[in-house]
Amino acid sequence: MSQDVFQTLAQHKVVPVISITSLEQAEPLANALMDNGLPVAEITFRTEMAAEAIAIMVKAQPELCVGAGTLIKTEQVDAAIAAGAKFGVAPGFNPTVTNYCKSKDFAFIPGVNSPSQIEIALESGFSLLKFFPAEASGGIPMLKALLAPYGDVSFMPTGGVNIGNVKDYLSIDRVVCCGGTWLASSDLMEQGKWDEIGNRIRAAVSSVSG
């Protein structure tokens, strides 16, 4: 199952990272993603309504590959799975959480930004990793330096990735996809600017296609 999900992320190259602040945003968001050609999303558990929002999105658009982000507790993993999340993402590498995800056969992308963390992840059986926070950790030069010694690892850079640099990140060998908050920001959703969100989604899809 994990490989199927990871192939979906690799196919679409950009994963919108979204914090839902009102459940009323969930269905329009799901529709905007599907209608504009980007059937993937990471809904962060930075708000209490994340799990319920995921469930609404999955019901509204069953073909949408919805993941759960900022999973730092096993209880959040349970909530994400129950809501219908197809994958999980974390900002760091917490052995308790990663082992729990493995026990649940839940596709999971833990976060790293150092050689030591990469080696711990590889030893634990994780080879697709979130490079976070990407820009604050040194950006593309740091990412290339981390990739050099580790031939079995792939990355999903997130944090500071935007429409201006996403293609540069994706041009790096073994960067599978990028996470980005610019596509559907909380401000735009709170203002109901779904047309602008749609424009950003289409622009991202166009930028990374081919």
MDAnalysis code that builds the backbone (N, CA, C; Angstrom):
import MDAnalysis as mda
import numpy as np

u = mda.Universe.empty(630, n_residues=210, atom_resindex=np.repeat(np.arange(210), 3), trajectory=True)
u.add_TopologyAttr("name", ["N", "CA", "C"] * 210)
u.add_TopologyAttr("resid", np.arange(1, 211))
u.add_TopologyAttr("resname", ["MET", "SER", "GLN", "ASP", "VAL", "PHE", "GLN", "THR", "LEU", "ALA", "GLN", "HIS", "LYS", "VAL", "VAL", "PRO", "VAL", "ILE", "SER", "ILE", "THR", "SER", "LEU", "GLU", "GLN", "ALA", "GLU", "PRO", "LEU", "ALA", "ASN", "ALA", "LEU", "MET", "ASP", "ASN", "GLY", "LEU", "PRO", "VAL", "ALA", "GLU", "ILE", "THR", "PHE", "ARG", "THR", "GLU", "MET", "ALA", "ALA", "GLU", "ALA", "ILE", "ALA", "ILE", "MET", "VAL", "LYS", "ALA", "GLN", "PRO", "GLU", "LEU", "CYS", "VAL", "GLY", "ALA", "GLY", "THR", "LEU", "ILE", "LYS", "THR", "GLU", "GLN", "VAL", "ASP", "ALA", "ALA", "ILE", "ALA", "ALA", "GLY", "ALA", "LYS", "PHE", "GLY", "VAL", "ALA", "PRO", "GLY", "PHE", "ASN", "PRO", "THR", "VAL", "THR", "ASN", "TYR", "CYS", "LYS", "SER", "LYS", "ASP", "PHE", "ALA", "PHE", "ILE", "PRO", "GLY", "VAL", "ASN", "SER", "PRO", "SER", "GLN", "ILE", "GLU", "ILE", "ALA", "LEU", "GLU", "SER", "GLY", "PHE", "SER", "LEU", "LEU", "LYS", "PHE", "PHE", "PRO", "ALA", "GLU", "ALA", "SER", "GLY", "GLY", "ILE", "PRO", "MET", "LEU", "LYS", "ALA", "LEU", "LEU", "ALA", "PRO", "TYR", "GLY", "ASP", "VAL", "SER", "PHE", "MET", "PRO", "THR", "GLY", "GLY", "VAL", "ASN", "ILE", "GLY", "ASN", "VAL", "LYS", "ASP", "TYR", "LEU", "SER", "ILE", "ASP", "ARG", "VAL", "VAL", "CYS", "CYS", "GLY", "GLY", "THR", "TRP", "LEU", "ALA", "SER", "SER", "ASP", "LEU", "MET", "GLU", "GLN", "GLY", "LYS", "TRP", "ASP", "GLU", "ILE", "GLY", "ASN", "ARG", "ILE", "ARG", "ALA", "ALA", "VAL", "SER", "SER", "VAL", "SER", "GLY"])
u.atoms.positions = np.array([
    [0.827, -1.207, 0.000],
    [0.000, 0.000, 0.000],
    [0.862, 1.258, 0.000],
    [1.932, 1.255, 0.816],
    [2.787, 2.438, 0.904],
    [3.331, 2.832, -0.452],
    [3.811, 1.833, -1.216],
    [4.409, 2.149, -2.512],
    [3.392, 2.757, -3.468],
    [2.149, 2.277, -3.424],
    [1.107, 2.850, -4.282],
    [0.882, 4.321, -3.943],
    [0.821, 4.623, -2.654],
    [0.612, 6.004, -2.222],
    [1.798, 6.868, -2.618],
    [3.005, 6.366, -2.384],
    [4.199, 7.146, -2.710],
    [4.307, 7.382, -4.218],
    [3.875, 6.412, -5.007],
    [3.870, 6.596, -6.464],
    [2.888, 7.694, -6.874],
    [1.766, 7.780, -6.168],
    [0.805, 8.851, -6.443],
    [1.421, 10.213, -6.145],
    [2.120, 10.324, -5.027],
    [2.775, 11.584, -4.676],
    [3.834, 11.936, -5.710],
    [4.602, 10.941, -6.130],
    [5.652, 11.176, -7.128],
    [5.060, 11.588, -8.469],
    [3.923, 11.025, -8.800],
    [3.269, 11.346, -10.073],
    [2.856, 12.816, -10.131],
    [2.360, 13.335, -9.017],
    [1.818, 14.702, -9.018],
    [2.837, 15.747, -8.566],
    [3.894, 15.332, -7.906],
    [5.087, 16.147, -7.623],
    [4.909, 17.250, -6.590],
    [3.716, 17.796, -6.477],
    [3.452, 18.844, -5.494],
    [2.340, 18.381, -4.558],
    [2.586, 18.508, -3.253],
    [1.594, 18.127, -2.253],
    [1.202, 19.379, -1.466],
    [-0.014, 19.878, -1.644],
    [-0.445, 21.028, -0.855],
    [-0.481, 20.676, 0.634],
    [0.163, 21.492, 1.445],
    [0.174, 21.306, 2.897],
    [-0.781, 22.337, 3.485],
    [-1.846, 21.850, 4.128],
    [-2.985, 22.716, 4.432],
    [-3.407, 22.585, 5.891],
    [-3.660, 23.730, 6.522],
    [-4.217, 23.761, 7.872],
    [-5.662, 24.242, 7.793],
    [-6.575, 23.356, 8.108],
    [-8.004, 23.673, 8.077],
    [-8.381, 24.395, 9.366],
    [-8.999, 25.559, 9.250],
    [-9.411, 26.309, 10.439],
    [-10.923, 26.310, 10.637],
    [-11.654, 25.771, 9.660],
    [-13.110, 25.639, 9.762],
    [-13.542, 24.445, 8.928],
    [-14.435, 23.642, 9.472],
    [-14.889, 22.466, 8.734],
    [-15.609, 22.844, 7.449],
    [-16.112, 24.057, 7.370],
    [-16.777, 24.514, 6.152],
    [-15.803, 24.615, 4.977],
    [-14.499, 24.627, 5.274],
    [-13.490, 24.716, 4.215],
    [-13.215, 23.369, 3.559],
    [-13.549, 22.284, 4.235],
    [-13.094, 20.959, 3.811],
    [-13.625, 20.548, 2.435],
    [-14.933, 20.623, 2.244],
    [-15.493, 20.174, 0.963],
    [-15.090, 21.081, -0.202],
    [-15.172, 22.418, -0.063],
    [-14.700, 23.265, -1.165],
    [-13.231, 23.042, -1.496],
    [-12.431, 22.762, -0.488],
    [-11.017, 22.486, -0.723],
    [-10.849, 21.210, -1.536],
    [-11.553, 20.158, -1.133],
    [-11.480, 18.893, -1.869],
    [-11.897, 19.093, -3.319],
    [-12.955, 19.854, -3.527],
    [-13.428, 20.108, -4.888],
    [-12.414, 20.919, -5.689],
    [-11.816, 21.922, -5.055],
    [-10.835, 22.762, -5.751],
    [-9.628, 21.947, -6.193],
    [-9.183, 21.051, -5.351],
    [-8.037, 20.210, -5.698],
    [-8.361, 19.312, -6.886],
    [-9.486, 18.615, -6.818],
    [-9.851, 17.692, -7.888],
    [-10.174, 18.433, -9.185],
    [-10.890, 19.537, -9.072],
    [-11.308, 20.277, -10.271],
    [-10.130, 20.894, -11.012],
    [-9.034, 21.133, -10.301],
    [-7.894, 21.812, -10.914],
    [-6.687, 20.906, -11.127],
    [-6.921, 19.594, -11.030],
    [-5.914, 18.645, -11.471],
    [-4.846, 18.247, -10.487],
    [-5.124, 18.405, -9.176],
    [-4.131, 18.004, -8.181],
    [-4.816, 17.190, -7.086],
    [-4.964, 15.881, -7.301],
    [-5.751, 15.051, -6.397],
    [-4.991, 14.530, -5.179],
    [-4.145, 15.385, -4.588],
    [-3.407, 15.008, -3.377],
    [-3.415, 16.192, -2.409],
    [-3.316, 15.892, -1.120],
    [-3.254, 16.952, -0.113],
    [-2.755, 16.377, 1.201],
    [-2.095, 17.220, 1.967],
    [-1.685, 16.883, 3.330],
    [-2.391, 17.851, 4.272],
    [-3.270, 17.327, 5.108],
    [-4.002, 18.142, 6.078],
    [-3.286, 18.029, 7.422],
    [-2.786, 19.149, 7.914],
    [-1.965, 19.095, 9.119],
    [-2.822, 18.979, 10.378],
    [-2.271, 18.265, 11.349],
    [-2.923, 18.132, 12.647],
    [-2.519, 19.280, 13.576],
    [-2.381, 20.469, 12.995],
    [-2.115, 21.662, 13.795],
    [-3.410, 22.273, 14.317],
    [-4.531, 21.785, 13.816],
    [-5.831, 22.237, 14.320],
    [-6.623, 21.020, 14.784],
    [-7.529, 21.238, 15.726],
    [-8.271, 20.138, 16.343],
    [-9.235, 19.457, 15.380],
    [-9.582, 20.151, 14.301],
    [-10.586, 19.609, 13.388],
    [-9.985, 18.829, 12.233],
    [-8.680, 18.572, 12.276],
    [-7.997, 17.956, 11.140],
    [-8.619, 16.623, 10.737],
    [-8.829, 15.741, 11.698],
    [-9.352, 14.412, 11.372],
    [-10.741, 14.502, 10.751],
    [-11.593, 15.331, 11.329],
    [-12.952, 15.470, 10.791],
    [-12.918, 16.081, 9.394],
    [-12.001, 17.023, 9.189],
    [-11.862, 17.637, 7.864],
    [-11.435, 16.603, 6.829],
    [-10.513, 15.729, 7.206],
    [-10.072, 14.668, 6.296],
    [-11.251, 13.778, 5.919],
    [-12.053, 13.408, 6.908],
    [-13.212, 12.545, 6.642],
    [-14.183, 13.212, 5.669],
    [-14.404, 14.506, 5.832],
    [-15.305, 15.239, 4.935],
    [-14.744, 15.265, 3.519],
    [-13.438, 15.508, 3.408],
    [-12.808, 15.581, 2.090],
    [-12.857, 14.243, 1.371],
    [-12.599, 13.168, 2.106],
    [-12.615, 11.829, 1.516],
    [-14.021, 11.472, 1.037],
    [-15.020, 11.854, 1.818],
    [-16.407, 11.578, 1.426],
    [-16.801, 12.399, 0.201],
    [-16.360, 13.659, 0.165],
    [-16.725, 14.547, -0.944],
    [-16.049, 14.145, -2.245],
    [-14.791, 13.696, -2.133],
    [-14.010, 13.335, -3.319],
    [-13.256, 12.031, -3.030],
    [-13.907, 10.894, -3.229],
    [-13.290, 9.602, -2.888],
    [-11.977, 9.325, -3.616],
    [-11.756, 9.951, -4.768],
    [-10.525, 9.715, -5.523],
    [-9.362, 10.571, -5.028],
    [-9.636, 11.476, -4.107],
    [-8.603, 12.365, -3.579],
    [-7.703, 11.606, -2.608],
    [-6.400, 11.710, -2.800],
    [-5.426, 11.062, -1.914],
    [-5.087, 12.038, -0.791],
    [-5.789, 11.897, 0.321],
    [-5.622, 12.821, 1.444],
    [-4.699, 12.207, 2.485],
    [-3.688, 12.964, 2.874],
    [-2.778, 12.542, 3.923],
    [-2.939, 13.409, 5.158],
    [-2.338, 12.958, 6.243],
    [-2.382, 13.686, 7.510],
    [-0.979, 14.147, 7.871],
    [-0.834, 15.437, 8.148],
    [0.474, 15.979, 8.480],
    [0.605, 16.318, 9.952],
    [1.835, 16.591, 10.361],
    [2.158, 16.950, 11.747],
    [1.689, 15.865, 12.715],
    [1.932, 14.612, 12.353],
    [1.577, 13.493, 13.231],
    [2.723, 13.267, 14.212],
    [2.517, 13.681, 15.450],
    [3.577, 13.580, 16.456],
    [3.169, 12.701, 17.639],
    [1.948, 12.142, 17.581],
    [1.458, 11.253, 18.627],
    [0.745, 10.064, 17.986],
    [0.794, 8.920, 18.658],
    [0.124, 7.741, 18.112],
    [-1.388, 7.938, 18.052],
    [-1.935, 8.717, 18.976],
    [-3.376, 8.974, 18.954],
    [-3.777, 9.707, 17.674],
    [-2.901, 10.573, 17.204],
    [-3.181, 11.283, 15.956],
    [-3.142, 10.328, 14.768],
    [-2.245, 9.372, 14.817],
    [-2.186, 8.362, 13.758],
    [-3.502, 7.591, 13.702],
    [-3.992, 7.172, 14.862],
    [-5.276, 6.458, 14.911],
    [-6.399, 7.306, 14.321],
    [-6.429, 8.584, 14.697],
    [-7.483, 9.475, 14.208],
    [-7.387, 9.661, 12.697],
    [-6.165, 9.774, 12.197],
    [-5.963, 9.956, 10.755],
    [-6.434, 8.736, 9.977],
    [-6.060, 7.558, 10.453],
    [-6.457, 6.321, 9.779],
    [-7.975, 6.168, 9.799],
    [-8.582, 6.429, 10.959],
    [-10.036, 6.304, 11.082],
    [-10.765, 7.275, 10.157],
    [-10.149, 8.427, 9.907],
    [-10.770, 9.443, 9.052],
    [-10.640, 9.124, 7.571],
    [-9.747, 8.189, 7.238],
    [-9.576, 7.810, 5.842],
    [-8.314, 8.328, 5.188],
    [-7.379, 8.831, 5.993],
    [-6.115, 9.316, 5.433],
    [-5.356, 8.171, 4.780],
    [-4.753, 8.457, 3.626],
    [-4.002, 7.436, 2.889],
    [-2.526, 7.396, 3.298],
    [-2.034, 8.496, 3.878],
    [-0.631, 8.537, 4.298],
    [-0.473, 9.551, 5.426],
    [0.668, 9.480, 6.097],
    [0.963, 10.412, 7.178],
    [2.333, 11.025, 7.006],
    [2.505, 12.205, 7.577],
    [3.762, 12.940, 7.493],
    [4.060, 13.522, 8.868],
    [5.342, 13.590, 9.218],
    [5.734, 14.183, 10.496],
    [6.865, 15.181, 10.284],
    [6.977, 16.183, 11.159],
    [8.074, 17.141, 11.044],
    [9.411, 16.574, 11.481],
    [9.389, 15.542, 12.314],
    [10.621, 14.946, 12.820],
    [10.537, 13.435, 12.826],
    [11.541, 12.810, 13.455],
    [11.570, 11.349, 13.521],
    [11.379, 10.909, 14.970],
    [10.171, 10.474, 15.277],
    [9.819, 9.985, 16.603],
    [9.668, 8.468, 16.512],
    [10.596, 7.699, 17.102],
    [10.539, 6.237, 16.965],
    [9.213, 5.629, 17.413],
    [8.608, 6.204, 18.429],
    [7.323, 5.677, 18.891],
    [6.272, 5.791, 17.790],
    [6.239, 6.934, 17.131],
    [5.255, 7.165, 16.070],
    [5.589, 6.353, 14.824],
    [6.860, 6.332, 14.436],
    [7.229, 5.598, 13.220],
    [6.976, 4.099, 13.384],
    [7.320, 3.557, 14.534],
    [7.074, 2.133, 14.768],
    [5.579, 1.828, 14.789],
    [4.807, 2.748, 15.329],
    [3.360, 2.551, 15.378],
    [2.771, 2.541, 13.970],
    [3.249, 3.457, 13.132],
    [2.767, 3.492, 11.747],
    [3.118, 2.199, 11.013],
    [4.316, 1.676, 11.257],
    [4.705, 0.405, 10.641],
    [3.791, -0.718, 11.110],
    [3.453, -0.720, 12.385],
    [2.587, -1.778, 12.916],
    [1.184, -1.709, 12.325],
    [0.787, -0.514, 11.892],
    [-0.536, -0.316, 11.294],
    [-0.499, -0.414, 9.771],
    [0.687, -0.661, 9.206],
    [0.871, -0.684, 7.749],
    [0.356, 0.614, 7.125],
    [0.694, 1.719, 7.784],
    [0.246, 3.047, 7.360],
    [1.406, 3.765, 6.684],
    [1.211, 4.153, 5.433],
    [2.266, 4.840, 4.683],
    [2.678, 6.112, 5.419],
    [3.965, 6.232, 5.715],
    [4.410, 7.317, 6.594],
    [5.718, 7.913, 6.108],
    [5.801, 9.256, 6.183],
    [6.989, 9.991, 5.757],
    [7.487, 10.811, 6.943],
    [8.486, 10.316, 7.666],
    [9.015, 11.077, 8.803],
    [9.948, 12.186, 8.347],
    [10.137, 13.174, 9.216],
    [10.970, 14.318, 8.877],
    [12.392, 14.199, 9.390],
    [13.335, 14.699, 8.594],
    [14.755, 14.714, 8.969],
    [15.413, 15.972, 8.394],
    [16.557, 16.341, 8.967],
    [17.377, 17.392, 8.353],
    [18.850, 17.268, 8.737],
    [19.262, 16.021, 9.062],
    [20.665, 15.795, 9.407],
    [21.070, 14.372, 9.032],
    [22.377, 14.126, 8.860],
    [22.836, 12.769, 8.546],
    [22.445, 11.748, 9.612],
    [22.549, 12.116, 10.874],
    [22.217, 11.167, 11.936],
    [20.759, 10.740, 11.861],
    [19.875, 11.701, 11.608],
    [18.458, 11.375, 11.503],
    [18.176, 10.490, 10.293],
    [18.873, 10.747, 9.192],
    [18.707, 9.911, 8.000],
    [19.109, 8.477, 8.301],
    [20.217, 8.289, 8.995],
    [20.689, 6.934, 9.290],
    [19.728, 6.204, 10.220],
    [19.164, 6.919, 11.182],
    [18.171, 6.310, 12.065],
    [16.936, 5.901, 11.262],
    [16.523, 6.776, 10.347],
    [15.351, 6.475, 9.519],
    [15.593, 5.257, 8.639],
    [16.750, 5.214, 7.988],
    [17.065, 4.078, 7.121],
    [17.125, 2.780, 7.917],
    [17.728, 2.829, 9.089],
    [17.825, 1.634, 9.933],
    [16.446, 1.164, 10.374],
    [15.506, 2.106, 10.460],
    [14.141, 1.781, 10.879],
    [13.250, 1.374, 9.713],
    [13.800, 1.402, 8.495],
    [13.043, 0.946, 7.337],
    [12.335, 2.026, 6.549],
    [12.701, 3.291, 6.773],
    [12.079, 4.402, 6.046],
    [13.077, 4.997, 5.070],
    [12.702, 5.060, 3.799],
    [13.618, 5.591, 2.782],
    [13.075, 6.830, 2.068],
    [11.764, 7.093, 2.163],
    [11.207, 8.356, 1.674],
    [11.019, 9.252, 2.889],
    [11.751, 10.364, 2.902],
    [11.797, 11.212, 4.083],
    [11.416, 12.647, 3.747],
    [10.852, 13.315, 4.713],
    [10.531, 14.737, 4.579],
    [11.757, 15.549, 5.002],
    [12.271, 16.385, 4.107],
    [13.360, 17.303, 4.452],
    [12.713, 18.580, 4.965],
    [12.810, 18.786, 6.280],
    [12.062, 19.870, 6.925],
    [12.846, 20.461, 8.091],
    [12.769, 21.783, 8.257],
    [12.231, 22.779, 7.328],
    [13.247, 23.055, 6.218],
    [12.860, 22.858, 4.998],
    [13.804, 22.805, 3.880],
    [14.659, 24.061, 3.748],
    [14.045, 25.196, 3.542],
    [14.820, 26.421, 3.319],
    [15.601, 26.827, 4.566],
    [14.986, 26.738, 5.729],
    [15.657, 27.125, 6.971],
    [16.810, 26.190, 7.323],
    [16.779, 24.967, 6.783],
    [17.842, 23.992, 7.058],
    [18.993, 24.068, 6.063],
    [18.935, 25.008, 5.143],
    [20.012, 25.146, 4.167],
    [19.582, 24.993, 2.729],
    [18.310, 24.685, 2.515],
    [17.776, 24.642, 1.161],
    [18.423, 23.610, 0.263],
    [18.514, 23.944, -1.006],
    [19.008, 23.009, -2.010],
    [20.455, 22.581, -1.762],
    [21.380, 23.482, -1.403],
    [22.754, 23.027, -1.135],
    [22.815, 21.980, -0.019],
    [22.054, 22.193, 1.051],
    [22.038, 21.229, 2.147],
    [21.417, 19.908, 1.698],
    [20.342, 19.989, 0.935],
    [19.681, 18.774, 0.467],
    [20.621, 17.940, -0.396],
    [21.336, 18.590, -1.298],
    [22.290, 17.868, -2.143],
    [23.391, 17.232, -1.306],
    [23.831, 17.936, -0.278],
    [24.872, 17.397, 0.598],
    [24.372, 16.173, 1.357],
    [23.110, 16.198, 1.762],
    [22.540, 15.059, 2.479],
    [22.317, 13.863, 1.559],
    [21.970, 14.122, 0.321],
    [21.723, 13.032, -0.624],
    [22.999, 12.291, -1.002],
    [24.102, 13.005, -1.060],
    [25.341, 12.436, -1.607],
    [25.766, 11.118, -0.960],
    [25.792, 11.002, 0.372],
    [26.273, 9.751, 0.969],
    [25.235, 8.639, 1.044],
    [23.978, 8.973, 0.789],
    [22.899, 8.017, 1.040],
    [22.153, 7.709, -0.255],
    [22.562, 6.663, -0.922],
    [21.992, 6.329, -2.221],
    [20.610, 5.721, -2.168],
    [20.155, 5.312, -0.990],
    [18.862, 4.635, -0.877],
    [17.744, 5.538, -0.366],
    [18.027, 6.816, -0.216],
    [17.037, 7.707, 0.368],
    [16.469, 8.653, -0.688],
    [15.178, 8.971, -0.535],
    [14.504, 9.963, -1.375],
    [13.856, 10.993, -0.456],
    [13.547, 12.154, -1.026],
    [13.067, 13.243, -0.181],
    [11.803, 13.917, -0.691],
    [11.073, 14.455, 0.275],
    [9.945, 15.355, 0.052],
    [10.265, 16.657, 0.796],
    [10.946, 17.606, 0.148],
    [11.260, 18.870, 0.812],
    [9.987, 19.666, 1.116],
    [9.936, 20.221, 2.307],
    [8.793, 21.019, 2.742],
    [9.298, 22.107, 3.688],
    [8.707, 23.282, 3.570],
    [9.108, 24.385, 4.431],
    [9.891, 25.420, 3.653],
    [9.207, 26.447, 3.195],
    [9.855, 27.466, 2.379],
    [9.837, 27.170, 0.896],
    [9.269, 26.022, 0.516],
    [9.125, 25.698, -0.908],
    [7.945, 26.500, -1.452],
    [8.130, 27.095, -2.633],
    [7.083, 27.933, -3.208],
    [7.112, 27.833, -4.728],
    [6.230, 28.573, -5.383],
    [6.130, 28.495, -6.842],
    [7.428, 28.948, -7.510],
    [8.220, 29.756, -6.804],
    [9.461, 30.252, -7.384],
    [10.624, 29.288, -7.332],
    [10.592, 28.336, -6.393],
    [11.733, 27.415, -6.267],
    [11.371, 25.939, -6.367],
    [10.082, 25.628, -6.533],
    [9.680, 24.221, -6.521],
    [10.332, 23.432, -7.655],
    [10.457, 24.028, -8.837],
    [11.077, 23.311, -9.954],
    [12.553, 23.040, -9.684],
    [13.217, 23.955, -8.984],
    [14.625, 23.742, -8.644],
    [14.777, 22.547, -7.708],
    [13.884, 22.446, -6.738],
    [13.925, 21.288, -5.842],
    [13.635, 19.996, -6.606],
    [12.619, 20.034, -7.453],
    [12.217, 18.823, -8.169],
    [13.246, 18.379, -9.200],
    [14.128, 19.277, -9.592],
    [15.162, 18.917, -10.569],
    [16.264, 18.065, -9.957],
    [16.282, 17.978, -8.633],
    [17.314, 17.212, -7.936],
    [16.958, 15.729, -7.969],
    [17.933, 14.911, -8.295],
    [17.730, 13.465, -8.317],
    [17.273, 12.977, -6.947],
    [16.250, 12.150, -6.945],
    [15.689, 11.537, -5.742],
    [14.875, 12.495, -4.874],
    [14.498, 13.626, -5.427],
    [13.425, 14.423, -4.822],
    [12.131, 13.963, -5.480],
    [11.312, 13.281, -4.713],
    [10.108, 12.633, -5.236],
    [8.980, 13.637, -5.454],
    [8.817, 14.525, -4.482],
    [7.764, 15.527, -4.532],
    [8.109, 16.612, -3.529],
    [7.355, 17.697, -3.559],
    [7.563, 18.795, -2.617],
    [6.250, 19.135, -1.929],
    [6.331, 19.461, -0.650],
    [5.169, 19.951, 0.067],
    [5.168, 21.463, 0.067],
    [3.985, 22.062, -0.083],
    [3.919, 23.516, -0.132],
    [2.653, 24.079, 0.470],
    [2.809, 25.139, 1.245],
    [1.657, 25.778, 1.887],
    [1.077, 26.910, 1.047],
    [1.779, 27.283, -0.022],
    [1.340, 28.462, -0.775],
    [0.077, 28.212, -1.606],
    [-0.236, 26.959, -1.885],
    [-1.354, 26.677, -2.788],
    [-2.711, 26.994, -2.184],
    [-2.873, 26.691, -0.899],
    [-4.165, 26.923, -0.237],
    [-3.891, 27.410, 1.177],
    [-3.498, 28.661, 1.284],
    [-3.155, 29.224, 2.591],
    [-4.409, 29.391, 3.442],
    [-4.205, 29.437, 4.751],
    [-5.335, 29.632, 5.664],
    [-6.056, 30.939, 5.372],
    [-5.302, 31.986, 5.053],
    [-5.915, 33.288, 4.763],
    [-6.865, 33.203, 3.573],
    [-6.408, 32.563, 2.498],
    [-7.252, 32.451, 1.310],
    [-8.507, 31.641, 1.596],
    [-8.361, 30.554, 2.344],
    [-9.531, 29.726, 2.643],
    [-10.506, 30.454, 3.554],
    [-9.980, 31.163, 4.546],
    [-10.853, 31.897, 5.461],
    [-11.631, 32.986, 4.734],
    [-11.035, 33.534, 3.673],
    [-11.700, 34.568, 2.880],
    [-12.569, 33.978, 1.765],
    [-12.565, 32.647, 1.653],
    [-13.381, 31.994, 0.635],
    [-12.911, 32.247, -0.783],
    [-11.627, 32.477, -0.948],
    [-11.090, 32.795, -2.277],
    [-10.714, 31.515, -3.026],
    [-11.737, 30.736, -3.342],
    [-11.508, 29.437, -3.974],
    [-11.041, 29.578, -5.419],
    [-11.426, 30.660, -6.078],
    [-10.939, 30.885, -7.444],
    [-9.428, 31.113, -7.440],
    [-8.949, 31.900, -6.477],
    [-7.509, 32.147, -6.375],
    [-6.766, 30.862, -6.021],
    [-7.342, 30.072, -5.125],
    [-6.737, 28.783, -4.780],
    [-6.677, 27.895, -6.015],
    [-7.759, 27.877, -6.785],
    [-7.763, 27.111, -8.031],
    [-6.691, 27.584, -8.992],
    [-6.516, 28.899, -9.089],
    [-5.474, 29.448, -9.962],
    [-4.090, 28.990, -9.518],
    [-3.864, 28.997, -8.212],
    [-2.559, 28.585, -7.691],
    [-2.311, 27.096, -7.932],
    [-3.355, 26.312, -7.771],
    [-3.214, 24.875, -8.013],
    [-2.876, 24.617, -9.475],
    [-3.606, 25.260, -10.377],
    [-3.340, 25.071, -11.805],
    [-1.941, 25.549, -12.181],
    [-1.514, 26.661, -11.597],
    [-0.177, 27.181, -11.885],
    [0.894, 26.202, -11.422],
    [0.675, 25.592, -10.262],
    [1.642, 24.620, -9.754],
    [1.683, 23.380, -10.635],
    [0.513, 22.886, -11.007],
    [0.444, 21.702, -11.873],
    [1.144, 21.975, -13.194],
    [0.890, 23.142, -13.763],
    [1.521, 23.511, -15.033],
    [3.029, 23.640, -14.890],
    [3.467, 24.201, -13.765],
    [4.896, 24.442, -13.552],
    [5.694, 23.152, -13.466],
    [5.122, 22.139, -12.829],
    [5.885, 20.909, -12.583],
    [5.587, 19.809, -13.591],
    [4.669, 20.042, -14.517],
    [4.337, 19.001, -15.492],
    [5.429, 18.881, -16.542],
    [5.562, 17.671, -17.051],
    [6.542, 17.445, -18.104],
    [7.918, 17.138, -17.575],
])
